[in-house]
Amino acid sequence: MAKRATKRGDERTDLSGSRDLLVCGASFAGLMVARQMAGSGADVLVIDRYEIGERQTSACAIPTAWLENLDLMPSEKQRFDSVLVHTAHGSTRMKTPWSFSTFDYRTLCDLLWSQCDAEFETAKVEGRAGSGEPGRIAIETDRGVITAPLVVDALGWKRVLAEDALIQPPDAPLSRGLEVHPPARSEEFEIWINRRYVPAGYGWSFPAADEVRVGVGSFDPRFPVRPTTDLLADDLEVGKSGYQGNWIPHKLRKATGGGVFFAGDSAGHCLPVTAEGIRPALYFGAALGRELRAVHEGRQSREQALEGYARFSDSHRRQFEILLKLQKVLPRVHPRLVKPILAVSSFGAIGRTAFNRYLGLMDPEFARVTKARAAKRGTKAKAGSA
């Protein structure tokens, strides 16, 4: 379990004051928002309880093209072009028309941060601090009250800055996952759809060069995943070290509220069925950063940004709802039918179409385009100041 890194003594200065943009949360979504603001001249502060890259809670796998298009390839650990799926009645290999990679969390976060020009401080966000000045939002932290006209909640499923009451698990629309990552090597990217490990959900083994990330995810937040994570690790004859886990949102939520922008897990930006949250966090973080930059540069108002970003997030609602329905149906499929269904769905043109449509939900081309646009804006800004 990661220990909280925080400044102490004289280093723990008061952060009270105003900023152009306050980003709460320094993982995938928050860092992507800050990255999109680079070169804008905005006074951006990113805060998190932990240091950047300190607290990994994910198995850290993503389509390789996203790493390529965001200049994050140095974080890659291992690459795959197929998934070996194990069921109670046999295994099947699902070839993918595109590769995917496991990566090192700290390295990827450091790379994203190197593309930013914001300021970072460790601080715990407590919530809103009253109404604030007109046009500004006041946020209470353990290092003072920070105000900004633009505030992003990328703190995770708790939606700390939401105006509505927090829904705690197991009543919240959350899945749960737990994994270990002992030293080991493997060439197979593996999934288990087997009620021996979890009635509704799946187990996994994701190799990452010098370690394997073995875990269990349950769509039912009441299901205890610790015993079956241990069981899967024992079956694979790997160690049980480095436990890490988290609650995983499986339902899209409002992306704005009370003048605050929500991104990543706080907005439910995690795909049901697969529980893939990294790619959506980067994708929606990039889209949000684009909207916020337009506000700072005077190309739109904050209200227009709130409307535009909410509309962008909602435009994906149908895909999220379809996947959520599928997530509810899958556990009801008879175990003997799971392997044949997987074999048919991954065969030939049918499989290529299915995988490409899944990739297209958050197309890696979006990352390349946003990077190119940011570079173009930076060039113009430099020319204007010359």
C-alpha positions in Angstrom: 0.0 0.0 0.0 1.4 3.4 -1.0 2.1 5.9 1.7 0.9 9.4 1.3 3.7 11.8 0.3 3.2 15.2 1.8 5.3 18.2 2.6 6.1 18.8 6.3 7.2 21.6 8.5 8.4 24.7 6.7 7.7 23.1 3.3 4.0 22.9 4.1 3.2 26.4 3.0 -0.3 28.0 2.7 -1.6 27.6 -0.8 -4.5 30.0 -0.3 -5.0 32.3 -3.3 -6.4 32.5 -6.8 -5.5 30.6 -10.0 -6.7 30.6 -13.5 -7.3 26.8 -13.4 -7.3 24.4 -10.4 -7.0 20.7 -11.3 -7.8 18.4 -8.4 -6.3 15.0 -9.1 -2.9 14.2 -10.7 -3.5 10.8 -12.4 -4.5 10.2 -16.0 -7.4 12.6 -16.5 -6.0 15.4 -14.4 -2.5 15.3 -16.0 -4.1 15.2 -19.5 -6.1 18.4 -18.7 -3.0 20.1 -17.5 -1.1 18.9 -20.6 -3.6 20.5 -22.9 -3.1 23.9 -21.2 0.7 23.9 -21.8 1.9 27.0 -23.6 -1.4 28.9 -23.0 0.1 31.2 -20.3 -2.6 30.1 -17.8 -1.7 29.9 -14.1 -2.5 26.3 -13.6 -2.2 24.5 -10.2 -2.5 20.7 -10.0 -3.0 19.2 -6.5 -3.3 15.6 -5.2 -2.9 13.8 -1.9 0.0 11.9 -3.5 3.0 12.8 -5.5 2.7 12.4 -9.3 3.0 8.7 -10.2 3.1 7.6 -6.6 -0.1 5.6 -6.2 -0.9 3.0 -8.8 -4.4 1.5 -8.6 -4.7 0.0 -12.1 -3.3 -3.0 -14.0 -2.0 -0.3 -16.5 -2.8 -1.7 -20.0 -3.8 0.4 -23.0 -3.9 0.2 -26.8 -0.3 0.8 -28.0 -1.4 3.5 -30.4 -2.4 5.7 -27.5 1.2 5.5 -26.1 2.6 6.2 -29.5 0.3 9.2 -30.2 1.0 10.9 -26.8 4.8 10.3 -26.9 4.5 7.9 -24.0 6.3 4.9 -25.4 9.2 4.9 -22.9 6.6 3.8 -20.3 5.8 0.6 -22.2 6.7 -2.7 -20.5 5.3 -5.4 -22.8 3.2 -5.6 -26.0 0.6 -8.1 -27.1 -1.5 -8.9 -30.2 -3.9 -11.4 -28.7 -5.8 -12.3 -25.5 -6.0 -15.8 -24.2 -9.4 -16.2 -22.5 -10.0 -19.1 -20.1 -13.5 -20.4 -19.3 -14.7 -23.2 -17.2 -15.0 -25.3 -20.3 -11.8 -24.5 -22.2 -9.7 -21.6 -23.5 -9.7 -19.6 -26.7 -7.3 -17.2 -28.2 -8.7 -13.9 -29.4 -6.4 -12.2 -32.0 -6.7 -8.4 -32.0 -6.2 -6.3 -35.2 -4.2 -3.8 -33.1 -1.7 -4.2 -30.3 -2.0 -3.2 -26.7 0.6 -2.7 -24.1 1.2 -2.8 -20.3 3.1 0.2 -19.0 4.9 1.5 -15.9 2.5 3.9 -14.1 5.1 6.2 -12.6 7.0 6.6 -15.9 3.8 7.3 -17.8 2.7 10.0 -15.3 6.2 11.5 -15.3 6.1 11.7 -19.1 2.7 13.3 -19.1 3.9 15.8 -16.5 7.0 16.7 -18.5 4.6 17.8 -21.2 2.9 20.3 -18.8 4.0 23.7 -17.6 1.7 23.8 -14.6 2.6 23.9 -10.9 2.0 20.8 -8.7 1.5 20.6 -4.9 0.5 17.8 -2.6 -2.7 18.7 -0.8 -5.9 17.0 0.3 -9.1 18.4 -1.2 -11.7 18.7 1.5 -14.6 20.1 -0.6 -16.1 23.4 -1.6 -15.5 26.4 0.6 -18.7 28.4 0.4 -19.9 30.2 -2.7 -16.6 32.1 -3.4 -16.3 35.4 -5.3 -18.6 36.0 -8.3 -17.3 33.9 -11.2 -14.9 32.0 -9.1 -15.2 28.7 -7.2 -13.6 28.3 -3.7 -12.1 24.9 -2.8 -11.1 23.9 0.7 -7.8 22.0 1.0 -5.7 21.1 4.0 -3.3 23.8 2.9 -5.8 26.6 2.5 -8.6 27.8 0.3 -7.9 28.0 -3.4 -10.2 29.9 -5.8 -10.3 29.7 -9.6 -12.9 30.4 -12.3 -12.1 26.9 -13.7 -12.1 23.9 -11.5 -11.6 20.2 -12.4 -12.5 17.3 -10.2 -10.3 14.3 -11.4 -10.1 12.8 -7.9 -11.9 9.6 -8.7 -15.2 7.9 -8.0 -16.0 9.8 -4.8 -16.8 13.0 -6.8 -15.5 15.1 -3.9 -16.6 18.4 -5.5 -20.1 17.3 -6.5 -23.0 19.2 -5.0 -25.1 16.1 -4.6 -24.6 13.7 -1.7 -21.9 11.1 -2.0 -23.2 7.6 -2.7 -20.9 5.1 -0.9 -20.4 1.5 -2.0 -21.9 -0.9 -2.2 -24.9 1.2 -3.2 -23.0 3.3 -5.7 -22.7 2.1 -9.4 -19.3 0.7 -8.8 -17.4 -2.5 -9.5 -14.4 -3.5 -7.4 -11.0 -4.8 -8.3 -7.9 -6.1 -6.5 -4.6 -7.4 -7.8 -1.1 -8.4 -6.8 2.0 -7.8 -8.9 4.7 -10.3 -7.9 8.0 -10.7 -9.8 7.5 -13.1 -12.7 7.6 -13.4 -16.5 5.0 -14.5 -19.0 4.2 -14.0 -22.7 0.5 -14.4 -22.4 -2.1 -11.7 -21.7 -4.8 -13.7 -20.0 -8.4 -13.3 -18.9 -10.5 -15.8 -16.8 -14.3 -15.8 -17.2 -14.9 -18.5 -14.7 -17.2 -18.5 -11.7 -14.5 -20.3 -9.7 -13.0 -16.9 -9.3 -16.0 -14.5 -9.6 -19.7 -15.0 -10.4 -20.0 -11.7 -12.2 -16.7 -10.3 -13.5 -13.4 -11.7 -14.6 -9.8 -12.5 -13.5 -6.7 -11.4 -15.3 -2.9 -11.9 -15.6 -1.2 -9.0 -17.4 2.5 -9.5 -17.8 4.7 -6.3 -17.5 8.3 -7.5 -18.4 9.6 -8.2 -14.9 6.3 -8.7 -13.1 2.8 -10.1 -13.6 -0.3 -8.2 -12.5 -2.8 -10.8 -11.3 -6.2 -9.9 -10.1 -10.0 -10.2 -9.9 -12.7 -7.7 -10.8 -16.3 -8.0 -9.7 -19.3 -6.2 -11.2 -21.0 -6.8 -7.9 -19.4 -4.5 -5.3 -20.5 -6.8 -2.5 -18.4 -9.7 -3.7 -15.2 -10.2 -1.6 -12.4 -10.2 -4.2 -9.4 -10.8 -1.8 -9.9 -14.6 -1.4 -10.4 -15.2 -5.1 -7.4 -12.9 -6.0 -5.3 -15.1 -3.7 -6.9 -18.2 -5.3 -6.0 -17.1 -8.8 -2.5 -16.3 -7.8 -2.1 -19.7 -6.1 -3.4 -21.4 -9.3 -0.9 -19.6 -11.3 1.8 -20.4 -8.8 2.9 -16.7 -8.4 3.6 -14.8 -5.3 1.1 -12.5 -3.5 2.9 -9.2 -3.1 2.1 -5.6 -3.7 -1.7 -5.7 -3.2 -3.5 -2.8 -4.9 -7.1 -2.2 -5.7 -9.9 0.3 -6.1 -13.6 0.9 -6.7 -14.3 1.2 -10.5 -17.3 3.2 -11.8 -19.4 1.3 -14.3 -22.0 4.0 -15.1 -21.5 7.3 -16.9 -22.3 10.3 -14.6 -22.8 14.0 -15.2 -19.6 15.6 -16.5 -20.4 19.0 -15.0 -22.2 20.4 -12.0 -22.2 23.5 -9.9 -19.7 25.1 -12.3 -17.2 22.2 -11.8 -15.9 20.0 -14.6 -15.6 16.2 -13.8 -13.2 13.9 -15.7 -12.1 10.3 -15.4 -13.6 8.1 -12.7 -15.4 11.1 -11.1 -17.5 11.4 -14.3 -17.9 7.6 -14.6 -15.5 7.6 -17.6 -14.7 3.9 -17.4 -16.0 1.4 -19.9 -18.4 -1.2 -18.5 -17.6 -4.9 -19.2 -13.9 -4.4 -19.6 -13.5 -1.9 -16.7 -11.1 0.0 -19.0 -10.6 3.5 -17.4 -7.2 4.7 -18.5 -8.0 5.3 -22.2 -11.3 7.1 -21.4 -9.5 9.2 -18.8 -7.0 10.4 -21.3 -9.6 10.8 -24.0 -12.1 12.9 -21.9 -9.2 14.7 -20.2 -7.9 15.9 -23.6 -11.4 17.0 -24.6 -11.9 18.9 -21.4 -8.4 20.5 -21.6 -9.4 21.7 -25.1 -12.5 23.4 -23.8 -10.7 25.0 -20.9 -8.0 26.4 -23.1 -10.6 28.0 -25.3 -11.9 29.8 -22.2 -8.5 31.1 -21.1 -7.8 32.3 -24.6 -11.1 34.1 -24.8 -12.6 32.0 -27.5 -15.5 31.0 -25.4 -17.0 31.6 -21.9 -17.0 29.2 -19.0 -20.7 28.6 -19.4 -20.1 27.6 -23.1 -17.3 25.3 -22.0 -19.5 23.7 -19.4 -22.2 23.1 -22.0 -19.8 21.9 -24.6 -18.0 19.5 -22.4 -21.2 18.1 -20.9 -22.5 17.6 -24.5 -19.3 15.9 -25.6 -19.5 13.4 -22.6 -23.2 12.8 -23.1 -22.6 12.0 -26.8 -21.0 8.8 -25.6 -23.8 7.8 -23.3 -25.4 5.3 -25.7 -22.2 3.3 -26.1 -21.7 3.3 -22.3 -25.3 2.2 -21.8 -25.0 -0.6 -24.3 -21.9 -1.9 -22.6 -23.6 -1.7 -19.2 -26.5 -3.8 -20.5 -24.0 -6.3 -21.8 -22.2 -6.3 -18.4 -25.5 -7.2 -16.7 -26.3 -10.0 -19.3 -23.0 -11.7 -19.4 -23.1 -13.3 -15.9 -26.4 -15.0 -16.9 -24.9 -16.8 -19.8 -24.5 -20.5 -19.2 -20.9 -21.4 -18.6 -20.9 -24.0 -21.4 -21.8 -21.3 -23.9 -19.1 -18.8 -23.0 -16.3 -20.3 -25.0 -18.3 -20.9 -28.2 -19.6 -17.3 -28.0 -16.1 -15.9 -27.6 -14.8 -18.1 -30.4 -17.5 -16.9 -32.9 -17.2 -13.2 -31.8 -13.4 -13.2 -32.4 -13.4 -15.1 -35.7 -12.2 -13.4 -38.9 -14.0 -10.3 -40.1 -16.5 -10.4 -37.2 -13.7 -10.3 -34.7 -11.8 -7.5 -36.5 -15.0 -5.4 -36.7 -15.8 -5.9 -33.1 -12.3 -5.1 -31.9 -12.0 -2.0 -34.2 -15.4 -0.7 -33.0 -14.3 -1.1 -29.4 -11.0 0.8 -30.2 -13.1 3.4 -32.0 -15.0 4.3 -28.8 -11.9 6.3 -27.8 -10.0 6.4 -31.1 -6.2 6.9 -30.6 -6.3 9.3 -33.6 -8.0 11.7 -31.2 -4.8 11.8 -29.1 -2.7 12.5 -32.2 -5.0 15.3 -33.3 -5.1 17.0 -29.9 -1.3 16.8 -29.7 -1.0 18.4 -33.2 -3.4 21.2 -32.3 -1.6 21.9 -29.1 1.7 22.1 -30.9 0.2 24.5 -33.5 -1.2 26.7 -30.8 2.2 26.8 -29.0 3.9 27.8 -32.2 1.5 30.7 -32.8 1.9 31.8 -29.2 5.7 32.0 -29.5 5.4 33.9 -32.8 3.0 36.4 -31.2 5.4 37.1 -28.3 8.5 37.4 -30.6 
